[in-house]
Amino acid sequence: MFSGVSGLRAHQTMMDVVGNNIANVNTTGYKSDSVVFADTLSQLTKAAGAPTNASGGTNPSQVGLGVRVDAISQNMTQGSAQATGKATDLMLQGDGMFAIQQGDGTFYSRNGSFTLDANGSIVTNDGGYVMGWKADAAGTVNTNAQIGKLVIPSDSVMPAVATTTSTLRGNIDRTFKTPSTVPTADTTLPGAAPTAPDEKVPGTVVTTAINSYDAQGNLSKLTVTFTNTVIHTPAVGSNADKYAPTNDWKMVITDANGNVVKSTGTKGASAGASATEQDLSFDPSGASSSVKQVYLAAPGSPTGRELSIDLTALTGYVGSSGASSINPTTDGAPIGTLTSYAFGTDGVITGNYSNGYKQTLGQIAIASFNNAAGLRKEGNSLYSVSTNSGNPVYGIAGQAGRGGLLAGSLEMSNVDLSSEFTELILAQRGFQANSKVITASDEILQDLVNLKR
């Protein structure tokens, strides 16, 4: 009878575990449990006998005294992904736990359903702070530092970035076009004179604009003008004016007021050593120009510091359309405000700013354990450290055995309903069978009582 009672208790525990698994089939990040049974001590009715020359050995005879729950183990396998599209919903694809500060304690969870509070802190639905490493003013994260609360402030401002480099990409079309009118000779060109038989005059003119920001974010616009020189032979007698193309170009830089900004071909040169224009030409194929870098020396530069203009990506091919196309790109930006943010697979939080720049805001810490199944459940999808889980080791998602992060998704429960329903039937039948043992034992006792009548 007592064996039957122990069976009822054990299978009732099994029913409790299975019922809890089924109840949490839709709990984010839930890990299912399973029951392991073991028999209890057995009563020895006959000891084992050793073999002799006259007879063989005999086995011991024992009567079991029932069953007990040996363990309730956690199944820490990965749950399926559920896409939510919410930026702060995170899923760990592999081992590891999120670190959550609640009150004075630190807990751990697989539930990545996070949001932001009024201060911009990343929190759980219960108000627990998600832990990680903050980035410094330059956007650098020290993952060896102590973890703390992660904050994404909506009023975050990125300081202005002064322009230091500009790159001119594209093509200056060198297709020769005869001027429609006789130009006035450009006396600034070497050897040019109005009375010269073959005078150098301005030909094709190509312009492009460069945006330049100073350290305060103020914008200055520079105009870069490329002018091709043409050999002009004036009309003599019955001969008409003649024009012949050259491969000589002049590069002149002017500010928004039309004032020439002095430039130099030497990095670090003083403003006094600068010229008002730069001479350049293209190789026979037009693949590259003779000048690769032009520098606007400080303090003549609009930014107050040296500004380099890269011409290595500038070509001088002869095109079919006769149109030039130059695409300037520059670094530097005005002051920017935070417009959006995103989580990377390594837990890095990247802020997108209104000035087009991006900067790291922080990084989520992932805790790993030698025995994650040894963690103690604390409710609200939280775990705490036990004596058999090992201490947490914080690191980067996707490294050292830790799973990577998937933003916009949540980890579903790993409960397998088909398996749980099977366990439910086994628990029910086991409970019924043990109840029959108790009923049969009761009938036998009843028969014993009736013997003395």
Summary of the structure (lengths in Angstrom):
residues: 453
radius of gyration: 41.1
end to end distance: 24.1
largest distance: 158.6
contacts: 1337
relative contact order: 0.20
helix: 14%
strand: 41%
